[in-house]
Structure formats: structure tokens, C-alpha cells
């Protein structure tokens, strides 16, 4: 169950720590589609960032998930 950090070129950091969701093993996901980096939260909500605005994406797995 990863935590995700997106480092933007303007210096801001979009932080998506693992929080889980009551009643299940839902977690955040990150995927790449075309020119976008997309984070899906535990409730299925997608947040898309244009890749040209991103400096780096860091996905840190929790213990036992690698």
C-alpha cells in the first residue's frame, strides 16, 4: 500500500500518504496515461497532473508489499 509524492516543477509537492479505507484493503494507485500522471485514491477518485508540470514521481511501498 504505497504512499505517493509528486514533485512539481514549481517546487510544490503533492503528497498522497497511504491512509486506507474502512471496510477493505483499498489503497492509492498511481498510473501513467498519455501525458498525464494519475493518482486514484481509496474511494476511486482520479486526480490527473500534466506530465510537463512534473519534475519527479516517488512511490514508496509499505512494508511487505515488494
BAMI-7224 format. One record per atom (N, C-alpha, C): y, x, z. Coordinates in Angstrom, 2 decimals. Atoms other than C-alpha are relative to their C-alpha. Layout:
<pts>
c2:Y | c1:X | c3:Z
...
</pts>
This chain:
<pts>
c2:-1.16 | c1:0.84 | c3:0.00
c2:0.00 | c1:0.00 | c3:0.00
c2:1.22 | c1:0.88 | c3:0.00
c2:-1.03 | c1:-1.01 | c3:0.14
c2:2.84 | c1:2.06 | c3:-1.31
c2:1.38 | c1:-0.42 | c3:0.47
c2:-1.43 | c1:0.16 | c3:-0.16
c2:6.45 | c1:2.49 | c3:-0.42
c2:0.63 | c1:0.58 | c3:-1.26
c2:-0.60 | c1:-0.40 | c3:1.27
c2:8.74 | c1:2.86 | c3:-3.44
c2:1.47 | c1:0.31 | c3:0.22
c2:-1.42 | c1:-0.36 | c3:0.00
c2:12.08 | c1:4.65 | c3:-3.78
c2:0.41 | c1:0.29 | c3:-1.43
c2:-0.56 | c1:-0.26 | c3:1.32
c2:14.15 | c1:4.60 | c3:-6.94
c2:1.35 | c1:0.67 | c3:0.21
c2:-1.23 | c1:-0.77 | c3:-0.12
c2:16.84 | c1:7.27 | c3:-7.10
c2:0.81 | c1:-0.22 | c3:-1.27
c2:-0.86 | c1:0.32 | c3:1.13
c2:19.67 | c1:6.14 | c3:-9.35
c2:0.90 | c1:1.19 | c3:-0.35
c2:-0.88 | c1:-1.09 | c3:0.45
c2:21.88 | c1:8.49 | c3:-11.38
c2:1.35 | c1:-0.02 | c3:0.70
c2:-1.29 | c1:0.07 | c3:-0.70
c2:24.96 | c1:7.23 | c3:-9.49
c2:-0.10 | c1:0.43 | c3:1.47
c2:0.19 | c1:-0.50 | c3:-1.36
c2:23.47 | c1:8.58 | c3:-6.23
c2:-0.56 | c1:-1.01 | c3:0.98
c2:0.57 | c1:1.00 | c3:-0.90
c2:22.27 | c1:5.31 | c3:-4.72
c2:-1.53 | c1:0.07 | c3:-0.04
c2:1.45 | c1:0.04 | c3:-0.11
c2:18.69 | c1:4.85 | c3:-3.57
c2:-0.41 | c1:-1.43 | c3:0.26
c2:0.59 | c1:1.33 | c3:-0.19
c2:16.80 | c1:1.59 | c3:-3.95
c2:-1.31 | c1:0.22 | c3:0.74
c2:1.15 | c1:-0.25 | c3:-0.86
c2:14.28 | c1:1.58 | c3:-1.12
c2:-0.82 | c1:-1.27 | c3:0.17
c2:0.91 | c1:1.13 | c3:-0.14
c2:11.25 | c1:-0.72 | c3:-1.08
c2:-1.16 | c1:0.43 | c3:0.89
c2:1.07 | c1:-0.43 | c3:-0.89
c2:9.21 | c1:0.13 | c3:2.03
c2:-1.12 | c1:-1.03 | c3:0.05
c2:1.13 | c1:0.92 | c3:-0.15
c2:5.76 | c1:-1.34 | c3:2.49
c2:0.24 | c1:-0.87 | c3:1.23
c2:-0.20 | c1:0.93 | c3:-1.12
c2:6.09 | c1:-4.44 | c3:4.68
c2:-1.18 | c1:-0.96 | c3:0.15
c2:1.09 | c1:0.95 | c3:-0.06
c2:3.06 | c1:-6.55 | c3:3.83
c2:0.51 | c1:-1.43 | c3:-0.02
c2:-0.36 | c1:1.41 | c3:0.00
c2:2.99 | c1:-10.33 | c3:3.84
c2:-1.01 | c1:-0.72 | c3:0.87
c2:0.94 | c1:0.72 | c3:-0.86
c2:1.48 | c1:-12.70 | c3:6.39
c2:-1.07 | c1:-0.71 | c3:-0.82
c2:1.08 | c1:0.75 | c3:0.61
c2:-1.90 | c1:-14.11 | c3:5.45
c2:-0.70 | c1:0.68 | c3:-1.16
c2:0.68 | c1:-0.65 | c3:1.10
c2:-3.05 | c1:-11.50 | c3:2.99
c2:0.34 | c1:1.46 | c3:-0.11
c2:-0.20 | c1:-1.44 | c3:0.19
c2:-3.13 | c1:-7.98 | c3:1.72
c2:0.94 | c1:0.26 | c3:-1.17
c2:-0.97 | c1:-0.17 | c3:1.07
c2:-0.19 | c1:-8.35 | c3:-0.64
c2:0.87 | c1:1.22 | c3:0.25
c2:-0.83 | c1:-1.19 | c3:-0.14
c2:1.93 | c1:-5.30 | c3:-1.30
c2:0.95 | c1:0.12 | c3:-1.19
c2:-0.92 | c1:-0.25 | c3:1.11
c2:4.67 | c1:-3.97 | c3:-3.55
c2:-0.72 | c1:0.77 | c3:-1.10
c2:0.53 | c1:-0.71 | c3:1.15
c2:3.83 | c1:-2.72 | c3:-7.03
c2:1.17 | c1:0.52 | c3:-0.82
c2:-0.99 | c1:-0.49 | c3:0.95
c2:5.78 | c1:-0.60 | c3:-9.49
c2:-0.71 | c1:0.17 | c3:-1.33
c2:0.54 | c1:-0.23 | c3:1.32
c2:5.20 | c1:-0.62 | c3:-13.21
c2:1.14 | c1:0.23 | c3:-0.98
c2:-0.98 | c1:-0.42 | c3:0.99
c2:6.95 | c1:0.53 | c3:-16.34
c2:-0.24 | c1:-0.80 | c3:-1.27
c2:0.13 | c1:0.84 | c3:1.18
c2:7.63 | c1:-1.74 | c3:-19.29
c2:1.19 | c1:0.25 | c3:-0.91
c2:-1.09 | c1:-0.32 | c3:0.92
c2:9.65 | c1:-0.62 | c3:-22.28
c2:0.97 | c1:0.96 | c3:0.66
c2:-1.03 | c1:-0.84 | c3:-0.60
c2:12.92 | c1:0.80 | c3:-20.97
c2:0.36 | c1:-0.42 | c3:1.42
c2:-0.25 | c1:0.48 | c3:-1.36
c2:12.58 | c1:-0.72 | c3:-17.50
c2:-1.06 | c1:0.49 | c3:0.97
c2:0.89 | c1:-0.22 | c3:-1.14
c2:11.07 | c1:0.21 | c3:-14.16
c2:0.06 | c1:-1.30 | c3:0.79
c2:0.04 | c1:1.31 | c3:-0.64
c2:9.92 | c1:-2.98 | c3:-12.46
c2:-0.75 | c1:0.10 | c3:1.32
c2:0.63 | c1:0.06 | c3:-1.32
c2:9.16 | c1:-3.47 | c3:-8.77
c2:-0.33 | c1:-1.47 | c3:0.26
c2:0.44 | c1:1.35 | c3:-0.36
c2:7.12 | c1:-6.55 | c3:-7.81
c2:-0.23 | c1:-0.01 | c3:1.50
c2:0.15 | c1:0.03 | c3:-1.46
c2:7.42 | c1:-7.50 | c3:-4.14
c2:-1.22 | c1:-0.83 | c3:0.41
c2:1.17 | c1:0.69 | c3:-0.55
c2:4.84 | c1:-9.14 | c3:-1.87
c2:-0.06 | c1:-1.48 | c3:-0.36
c2:-0.07 | c1:1.42 | c3:0.33
c2:5.98 | c1:-12.59 | c3:-2.96
c2:0.01 | c1:-0.25 | c3:-1.50
c2:0.08 | c1:0.13 | c3:1.44
c2:5.68 | c1:-11.92 | c3:-6.69
c2:1.32 | c1:0.04 | c3:-0.72
c2:-1.33 | c1:-0.07 | c3:0.61
c2:9.39 | c1:-11.45 | c3:-7.34
c2:0.16 | c1:1.37 | c3:-0.68
c2:-0.23 | c1:-1.23 | c3:0.76
c2:10.17 | c1:-8.87 | c3:-10.06
c2:1.47 | c1:0.39 | c3:0.07
c2:-1.34 | c1:-0.56 | c3:0.06
c2:13.21 | c1:-6.61 | c3:-9.84
c2:-0.06 | c1:1.13 | c3:-1.02
c2:0.05 | c1:-0.96 | c3:1.10
c2:13.88 | c1:-4.62 | c3:-13.03
c2:1.25 | c1:0.88 | c3:0.00
c2:-1.10 | c1:-0.97 | c3:0.09
c2:16.02 | c1:-1.49 | c3:-13.38
c2:-0.10 | c1:0.69 | c3:-1.36
c2:0.02 | c1:-0.72 | c3:1.28
c2:17.00 | c1:0.04 | c3:-16.75
c2:-0.27 | c1:1.49 | c3:0.23
c2:0.40 | c1:-1.39 | c3:-0.22
c2:15.41 | c1:3.47 | c3:-17.07
c2:1.14 | c1:0.98 | c3:-0.24
c2:-1.11 | c1:-0.93 | c3:0.25
c2:18.63 | c1:5.04 | c3:-18.39
c2:0.89 | c1:0.19 | c3:1.24
c2:-0.78 | c1:-0.11 | c3:-1.24
c2:20.19 | c1:4.45 | c3:-14.92
c2:-0.76 | c1:0.72 | c3:1.11
c2:0.88 | c1:-0.56 | c3:-1.03
c2:17.30 | c1:6.09 | c3:-13.04
c2:-0.16 | c1:1.50 | c3:-0.16
c2:0.21 | c1:-1.44 | c3:-0.05
c2:17.03 | c1:9.72 | c3:-12.02
c2:-1.46 | c1:0.32 | c3:0.29
c2:1.37 | c1:-0.29 | c3:-0.43
c2:13.61 | c1:9.58 | c3:-10.33
c2:-0.59 | c1:-1.22 | c3:0.69
c2:0.74 | c1:1.05 | c3:-0.71
c2:10.96 | c1:7.14 | c3:-9.07
c2:-1.03 | c1:0.69 | c3:0.88
c2:0.93 | c1:-0.61 | c3:-0.96
c2:8.98 | c1:8.06 | c3:-5.95
c2:-0.87 | c1:-1.10 | c3:0.61
c2:0.94 | c1:0.97 | c3:-0.56
c2:5.86 | c1:6.11 | c3:-4.96
c2:-0.87 | c1:0.75 | c3:1.00
c2:0.74 | c1:-0.66 | c3:-1.07
c2:4.34 | c1:7.12 | c3:-1.62
c2:-1.12 | c1:-0.91 | c3:0.47
c2:1.10 | c1:0.86 | c3:-0.45
c2:0.87 | c1:5.72 | c3:-0.96
c2:-0.14 | c1:0.06 | c3:1.53
c2:0.29 | c1:-0.03 | c3:-1.44
c2:-0.04 | c1:4.73 | c3:2.56
c2:-1.32 | c1:0.72 | c3:0.21
c2:1.24 | c1:-0.72 | c3:-0.30
c2:-2.89 | c1:6.50 | c3:4.27
c2:-1.20 | c1:-0.81 | c3:-0.46
c2:1.24 | c1:0.64 | c3:0.38
c2:-6.30 | c1:5.75 | c3:2.88
c2:0.00 | c1:-0.70 | c3:-1.34
c2:-0.03 | c1:0.71 | c3:1.27
c2:-5.15 | c1:4.37 | c3:-0.45
c2:-0.05 | c1:0.97 | c3:-1.19
c2:0.10 | c1:-0.92 | c3:1.12
c2:-5.62 | c1:7.54 | c3:-2.51
c2:-1.35 | c1:0.61 | c3:-0.09
</pts>
